[in-house]
Amino acid sequence: MSAPGERKVDWERLHLFRVVAEAGSFTHAGDRLNLSQSAVGRQIGALEESLKIALFHRHARGLALTEEGEELYKAVRDMDDRLNEAIERMSAARGKSEGPIKITTTVAFGSGWLTSRINRFHNQYPEISVSLLLTDGPELDIFAREADAAIRFTAQTHPRAIQTPLMTTRYLLFASRSYLQQHGTPQSTSDLDRHQLIAYGENISARIEHNINWILNVGKPKGERRTPALSVNSVYAIYRAVRSGLGIGPLPYYSIDEPSELLQVLPELSGPAFVVYFVCSEECRWWRRIAVLRDFLIQMVEEDQRADKPVVALPTARRC
């Protein structure tokens, strides 16, 4: 029995309200929920009527939360997240590895290293559904649940970040077989002066290690610099340019992980090293599927190390 003055609110309507707030329109929310635009609108109208407040400003471009709507959205999101966390804790206690998981990382790492190993992960854990969110733009926010876990290339400073170092690796020089057949293989750093070089552009992400363009000044007198044939601000684009036969370019080993026409040039020469981290939020640390994914990736790195690939497996720290 409700206490005097207590308002009873349908939880399903609150969940629908959150979806609408995040979608920005009844139409987009309906697409996510498999409901019609009018059905979503009626449910939101009924919720506003029961609360005696307006939750959205309606305008031609969609919906915007009112001040009261913002307050309710934060409360519903927090309750929803806490409920999901409690469910995940119970699932972890049962030792089950199941459910969806969204992983975000860069295009180069995701397409060159991670994707080729998902088949083995799926065979081991068929009840876990993996979504890869690859971007070279702004990083997705795992703390706002845009993704469940991330693979990052710098140490995280967020107070809720739980990170595990996976590997350390270096940038190496590569060229296509066809390019080397046509232009010859450099035998020393001075030989690079006579080759077409591919470098990283000025707007390369800050996530990339500094001195990434050592190919332009290695072996040169101080202050001198080679002029590249192409500059581009993407690891994956560098890979495609090198593979096309344009010239010699610096790449991390994971971008050419599978057998290809690329050959390493000046193998005694290596560029800057960087550490790769597996990152999740404190809220996801109880997810069994997060733990098995992290352990699987560590296993894959250790296998690469045993295969003499240019990677160093790192001791784990503050695991998810």
Residue pairs with C-beta under 8 A, 6 or more apart in sequence:
2 8
7 50
7 51
9 47
9 50
9 51
10 47
10 50
13 43
13 44
13 46
13 47
14 47
14 72
14 76
14 79
15 76
15 80
16 29
16 33
16 40
16 43
16 44
16 47
17 44
17 47
17 55
17 72
17 73
17 76
18 73
18 76
18 77
18 80
19 29
19 32
19 33
20 26
20 29
20 40
20 44
20 56
20 63
21 56
21 63
21 65
21 69
21 73
23 29
23 31
23 32
24 62
24 63
25 62
25 63
26 37
26 38
26 40
26 41
26 44
26 63
27 37
29 35
29 40
30 36
30 37
30 39
30 40
33 40
44 55
44 56
47 55
48 54
48 55
51 72
53 66
53 68
54 66
54 68
54 69
55 65
55 66
55 68
55 69
55 72
56 63
56 64
56 65
56 66
56 69
57 63
57 64
57 65
57 66
65 73
81 145
81 283
85 283
85 286
88 284
88 286
88 287
88 288
89 286
91 98
91 99
91 287
91 288
92 286
92 287
92 288
92 291
95 288
96 127
96 288
97 125
97 127
97 128
97 288
97 289
97 292
98 125
98 127
98 128
98 288
98 289
99 127
99 128
99 129
99 287
99 289
100 128
100 129
100 130
100 131
101 128
101 129
101 130
101 131
101 148
101 149
101 287
101 289
101 290
101 293
102 131
102 132
102 133
102 146
102 147
102 148
102 149
103 110
103 114
103 130
103 131
103 132
103 133
103 147
103 148
103 149
103 150
103 151
103 293
104 132
104 133
104 134
104 135
104 139
104 140
104 142
104 146
104 147
104 149
104 150
104 151
105 114
105 132
105 134
105 150
105 151
105 152
106 134
106 135
106 136
106 151
106 153
106 207
106 235
106 236
107 134
107 135
107 136
107 234
107 235
107 236
108 136
108 234
108 235
108 236
108 239
108 252
108 254
108 255
109 151
109 153
109 235
109 252
109 254
109 255
109 276
110 132
110 134
110 151
111 134
111 236
112 236
112 239
112 254
112 255
112 256
112 257
112 258
113 254
113 255
113 257
114 132
114 151
115 132
116 257
116 258
117 296
117 297
117 300
118 130
118 132
120 296
120 300
121 128
121 130
121 293
121 296
122 128
122 130
124 292
124 296
125 289
125 292
125 296
128 289
128 292
128 293
133 140
133 146
133 147
136 205
136 234
136 235
136 236
139 150
139 152
139 207
140 146
140 147
140 150
141 147
142 148
142 149
142 150
142 279
142 280
142 281
142 284
143 158
143 160
143 161
143 281
148 280
148 284
148 287
148 290
149 278
149 279
149 280
149 284
149 290
149 293
149 294
149 320
150 278
150 279
150 280
151 166
151 276
151 277
151 278
151 279
151 297
152 163
152 207
152 276
152 277
152 279
153 207
153 208
153 209
153 274
153 275
153 276
153 277
154 207
154 274
154 277
155 163
155 275
155 277
156 163
156 277
156 279
160 281
160 282
160 283
161 279
161 280
161 281
161 282
162 279
162 280
162 281
162 282
162 285
162 318
162 319
162 320
163 277
163 278
163 279
163 317
163 318
164 277
164 278
164 279
164 294
164 298
164 316
164 317
164 318
164 319
164 320
165 275
165 276
165 277
165 278
165 314
165 315
165 316
165 317
166 276
166 277
166 278
166 297
166 298
166 301
166 313
166 314
167 275
167 276
167 301
167 304
167 311
167 312
167 313
167 314
168 273
168 274
168 275
168 276
168 311
168 312
168 314
169 252
169 253
169 254
169 273
169 274
169 276
169 310
169 311
169 312
170 252
170 253
170 270
170 271
170 272
170 273
170 274
170 310
171 209
171 212
171 214
171 250
171 251
171 252
171 270
171 271
171 272
172 250
172 251
172 252
172 253
172 264
172 267
172 269
172 270
172 271
172 310
173 215
173 248
173 249
173 250
173 251
173 264
173 265
173 266
173 269
173 271
174 242
174 248
174 249
174 250
174 251
174 256
174 262
174 263
174 264
174 265
175 185
175 242
175 247
175 248
175 249
175 262
175 263
175 265
176 242
176 243
176 244
176 245
176 261
176 262
176 263
177 261
177 262
177 263
178 245
178 261
179 196
179 242
179 245
179 246
179 247
179 248
180 263
180 265
182 245
183 195
183 196
185 265
186 192
186 194
186 195
186 248
186 265
186 266
187 266
188 219
188 266
189 218
189 219
189 266
189 269
190 219
192 215
192 218
192 219
192 226
192 248
192 266
193 226
195 247
195 248
196 229
196 246
196 247
196 248
197 215
197 216
197 226
197 228
197 229
197 247
197 248
197 249
198 228
198 229
198 230
198 231
198 232
198 238
198 241
198 242
198 246
198 247
198 248
198 249
198 250
199 213
199 215
199 216
199 228
199 230
199 231
199 249
199 250
200 208
200 212
200 213
200 231
200 232
200 233
200 238
200 250
201 231
201 232
201 233
202 231
202 233
203 233
204 212
204 233
204 234
205 233
208 235
208 274
209 272
209 273
209 274
210 272
211 271
211 272
212 250
212 271
212 272
213 228
213 250
214 250
214 271
214 272
215 226
215 248
215 249
215 250
215 271
216 225
216 226
216 227
216 228
217 224
217 225
217 226
218 269
220 226
229 246
229 247
230 241
230 246
230 247
232 238
232 241
235 251
235 252
235 255
236 255
238 249
238 250
238 251
238 255
239 249
239 251
239 255
239 256
241 247
241 249
242 248
242 249
242 251
242 262
243 260
243 261
243 262
248 265
250 271
251 262
252 274
253 309
253 310
253 311
254 311
256 262
257 309
270 310
275 314
278 293
278 294
278 297
278 320
280 287
280 290
280 294
280 320
284 290
284 320
285 320
287 320
290 320
291 319
291 320
294 319
294 320
298 313
298 316
301 311
301 313
302 313
304 311
304 313
305 311
305 312
305 313
